[in-house]
Amino acid sequence: FACRSPACYSLAGAGGPFRVFRNQLPRRNDTYPEEPPPEEPPPGAAPALPERLGSGAALCRVCGCLGPRCCGRCRRAAYCGPEHQALDWRRGHRRCCGQLGAADDSADAIPEHNEFLFPEYEILIEPEELEFPADSTDDEQRAEDTSKDAKEQEELGAAVVAAFQSLDEETLEAMAKHETEEEKIFQIFKKRVAAEPEQIIRYCRGEGPLWVSGENRPEEKDIPNCICGAKRIFEFQIMPQLLNHLQVDSLGESIDWGTLVVYTCADSCGGGNEYLEEFIWKQDYS
């Protein structure tokens, strides 16, 4: 879960505007079928978003969670609680409440997109390919680009030298070492992402995340143990490419991050009937 207010994204580190919950359903459960859906969708129009689960339980029109509460006027629109009922009333339900016929399902349906939810997409899962085949055409293009930029780089270098002449040697050495380490980390990030530039999630449980910077990385003491007492380990990270799909860009403050790293219980405690909160770390670009 993430806050939609850009002001909440100013600080990096633990938690912040995010909350992560884990629920481990067994393969046989009351919510999802045992077998995955076919890769190719059946012909015809895409089915509308369901307004009820197969068990008959209604879903909240705002967030899609269980909706035991219904509109007192039309008795059709369902909500998870009074907050979302009031939100939907202000944002459109008041105009159609009680005006739809019994055969019209639009009062029950969950809107495909509203100001409360982010857009929803299907996530395709594929193994990462680490091979980077050599391409002579690309090499030639890079050489040509380098020659074109040489003059600009020379002019920029002269300006930088002039600006740094007033700094003492110790300060310059510290700055150079820091910039070199940061550049190396960011180049590793860019190289791995270049293999799959559209990836929005990297899943690699038990290994390590792909950091965008050497700064603001959690130490072991920063990651709390699970409520069961087991340590939390890295499971997956959310990449900045997801921001391109969330429609959150603005001219002023905007939702932003370098990467979001999620740590979960190493023992995978809990059952399928409960949600357990896990730990998330927000790293920004340095």
PyMOL commands that set and color helices and strands:
alter all, ss='L'
color gray80, all
select helices_A, chain A and resi 6-9+82-96+136-164+169-195+220-222+240-245
alter helices_A, ss='H'
color red, helices_A
select strands_A, chain A and resi 13-14+20-22+69-70+78-79+201-203+232-238+259-265+276-283
alter strands_A, ss='S'
color yellow, strands_A
deselect
rebuild
show_as cartoon
